[in-house]
């Protein structure tokens, strides 16, 4: 029973995790197609235009796939809670909208997972306080996850290029606006991911404590 409950919470996470995969695959394919490599070849102008068109198509396909994956994750999230699909309109608000969707109650009458039982025990005041605390915690943890990922990438780039950490940071500072935008997107991604993982984590931890308690009794 608990496994089935976790499975319905897991599908939105699986779809959501495809978003960075799409970005990485699309970016790699985009970088692999370099029209300038055709310089000096016959029919250069025509081939250059074709490759440029192909790169544009890859970018559109990548962003289109990301949008589809985003809305599919939100749709599966609503479905896991038996909420009406009109709530999908909140998906246009980005991670904040997803956080709202993830905070909605499960309307299924036969819902029996630990996460939902925990929510139903809270009155309106405690539920509001709980959501505020989790929002602050998730936002803070998202920033820390981004910083950890940033340090890991700096160390990786330093090891691959032979540059020192300060030299890598200097290169990043030269493109500060781009890096700031990228890091903000990473924070928002981690923030949404934490909301999607919340019910699974609570169910797993609750099952572990329940199993440990029953073992101690026996």
Legacy VTK file of the C-alpha trace (Angstrom):
# vtk DataFile Version 3.0
C-alpha trace
ASCII
DATASET POLYDATA
POINTS 218 float
0.000 0.000 0.000
2.765 2.412 0.991
4.760 1.432 -2.096
1.806 2.313 -4.326
1.491 5.678 -2.578
5.163 6.443 -3.180
4.842 5.395 -6.816
2.189 8.008 -7.537
4.429 10.687 -5.970
7.458 9.391 -7.865
6.193 9.879 -11.429
6.205 13.721 -11.287
9.777 13.540 -9.956
10.878 11.258 -12.798
9.448 13.594 -15.437
10.914 16.622 -13.667
14.380 15.054 -13.637
14.308 14.807 -17.433
14.467 18.613 -17.716
18.232 18.981 -17.074
18.846 15.917 -19.273
17.017 17.652 -22.129
19.039 20.829 -21.589
22.365 18.969 -21.530
21.565 16.818 -24.566
20.206 19.768 -26.527
23.159 21.966 -25.608
25.656 19.271 -26.603
23.928 18.726 -29.944
23.747 22.477 -30.541
27.475 22.867 -29.842
28.341 19.902 -32.064
26.779 21.592 -35.101
29.198 24.365 -36.016
28.487 25.963 -39.407
31.890 27.659 -39.398
33.572 24.303 -39.892
32.318 24.350 -43.472
34.408 27.406 -44.356
36.175 26.842 -47.650
33.988 23.900 -48.669
31.883 23.850 -51.804
28.305 25.087 -51.425
29.406 26.801 -48.223
26.625 29.392 -48.227
23.844 26.859 -48.695
25.254 24.400 -46.154
25.871 27.212 -43.674
22.227 28.220 -43.915
21.080 24.614 -43.513
23.207 24.058 -40.420
22.124 27.374 -38.936
18.515 26.355 -39.511
19.234 22.979 -37.886
20.741 24.674 -34.819
17.698 26.908 -34.507
15.472 23.836 -34.792
17.429 22.097 -32.034
17.032 25.076 -29.732
13.293 25.270 -30.370
12.911 21.518 -29.889
14.906 21.669 -26.656
12.871 24.481 -25.125
9.640 22.932 -26.383
10.542 19.601 -24.781
11.375 21.342 -21.504
8.011 23.108 -21.492
6.205 19.834 -22.210
8.132 18.041 -19.439
7.322 20.871 -17.016
3.589 20.754 -17.689
3.586 16.944 -17.629
5.231 16.974 -14.195
2.618 19.447 -12.934
-0.176 17.417 -14.520
1.010 14.204 -12.865
1.311 16.087 -9.589
-2.326 17.148 -9.828
-3.330 13.634 -10.784
-1.505 12.163 -7.790
-3.625 14.403 -5.550
-6.883 13.860 -7.461
-7.083 17.609 -7.915
-9.007 19.156 -10.857
-6.855 19.771 -13.918
-7.725 23.455 -13.999
-5.027 23.807 -11.351
-2.565 23.333 -14.222
-2.890 27.073 -14.810
-0.606 27.548 -11.795
2.176 25.856 -13.757
2.727 29.089 -15.687
3.993 30.643 -12.424
7.042 28.403 -12.549
8.512 26.845 -9.391
6.284 28.980 -7.146
3.234 27.618 -8.922
4.553 24.085 -8.555
5.125 24.689 -4.851
1.469 25.699 -4.530
0.363 22.585 -6.422
2.574 20.389 -4.232
0.987 21.920 -1.112
-2.580 21.082 -2.155
-4.417 18.370 -0.240
-5.003 14.942 -1.677
-8.701 14.739 -2.509
-8.675 10.988 -3.061
-10.956 9.357 -0.452
-8.780 6.229 -0.293
-5.494 8.078 0.188
-3.688 6.453 3.094
-0.004 7.325 2.749
1.836 8.690 5.761
2.388 12.082 4.161
-1.301 12.736 3.652
-2.236 11.395 7.086
0.318 13.792 8.544
-1.219 16.720 6.645
-4.744 15.845 7.729
-3.763 15.867 11.382
-2.759 19.538 11.144
-5.321 22.275 11.668
-5.348 25.355 9.449
-2.969 27.318 11.696
-0.408 24.521 12.033
-0.645 23.711 8.335
0.013 27.332 7.419
2.983 27.520 9.789
4.319 24.229 8.464
4.145 25.407 4.840
5.858 28.710 5.672
8.681 26.931 7.508
9.118 24.430 4.691
9.158 27.227 2.097
11.976 29.011 3.946
13.840 25.752 4.516
13.482 24.667 0.887
14.641 28.053 -0.423
17.667 28.092 1.899
18.582 24.504 1.071
18.211 25.221 -2.646
20.810 27.987 -2.415
23.155 25.655 -0.555
22.682 22.943 -3.184
23.478 25.466 -5.917
26.646 26.558 -4.087
27.762 22.953 -3.629
27.143 22.257 -7.314
29.035 25.448 -8.234
32.081 24.469 -6.173
32.018 20.991 -7.696
31.921 22.440 -11.215
34.767 24.845 -10.427
36.872 21.974 -9.102
36.033 19.862 -12.161
36.884 22.651 -14.614
40.084 23.398 -12.741
41.103 19.729 -12.925
40.231 19.454 -16.625
41.886 22.697 -17.781
44.773 22.932 -15.334
43.683 26.414 -14.283
43.680 27.443 -10.651
40.445 28.035 -8.792
41.029 31.803 -8.855
41.532 31.739 -12.628
38.276 29.829 -13.118
36.461 32.315 -10.896
37.968 35.191 -12.862
36.566 33.722 -16.079
33.153 33.401 -14.451
33.271 36.994 -13.227
33.812 38.148 -16.801
30.417 36.626 -17.588
28.797 37.479 -14.276
25.357 38.268 -15.680
25.113 34.948 -17.487
26.344 32.990 -14.471
23.973 34.809 -12.117
21.003 33.973 -14.352
22.116 30.339 -14.641
22.584 29.970 -10.889
19.191 31.510 -10.160
17.612 28.962 -12.508
19.427 26.195 -10.655
18.103 27.468 -7.327
14.560 27.508 -8.682
14.994 23.995 -10.054
16.268 22.625 -6.750
13.463 24.473 -4.955
10.782 22.780 -7.076
12.526 19.412 -6.777
12.467 19.591 -2.974
8.711 20.149 -3.045
8.261 17.139 -5.303
10.451 14.975 -3.081
8.749 16.037 0.164
5.960 13.424 0.224
8.348 10.628 -0.753
10.836 11.588 1.966
8.125 11.828 4.624
6.690 8.451 3.600
10.115 6.791 3.632
11.146 8.308 6.978
7.754 7.515 8.489
7.992 3.905 7.345
11.506 3.610 8.764
10.475 4.939 12.181
7.343 2.787 12.157
9.353 -0.313 11.325
11.958 0.569 13.960
9.249 1.098 16.571
7.569 -2.223 15.814
10.949 -3.969 15.968
11.681 -2.503 19.398
8.279 -3.627 20.691
8.825 -7.181 19.536
LINES 1 219
218 0 1 2 3 4 5 6 7 8 9 10 11 12 13 14 15 16 17 18 19 20 21 22 23 24 25 26 27 28 29 30 31 32 33 34 35 36 37 38 39 40 41 42 43 44 45 46 47 48 49 50 51 52 53 54 55 56 57 58 59 60 61 62 63 64 65 66 67 68 69 70 71 72 73 74 75 76 77 78 79 80 81 82 83 84 85 86 87 88 89 90 91 92 93 94 95 96 97 98 99 100 101 102 103 104 105 106 107 108 109 110 111 112 113 114 115 116 117 118 119 120 121 122 123 124 125 126 127 128 129 130 131 132 133 134 135 136 137 138 139 140 141 142 143 144 145 146 147 148 149 150 151 152 153 154 155 156 157 158 159 160 161 162 163 164 165 166 167 168 169 170 171 172 173 174 175 176 177 178 179 180 181 182 183 184 185 186 187 188 189 190 191 192 193 194 195 196 197 198 199 200 201 202 203 204 205 206 207 208 209 210 211 212 213 214 215 216 217
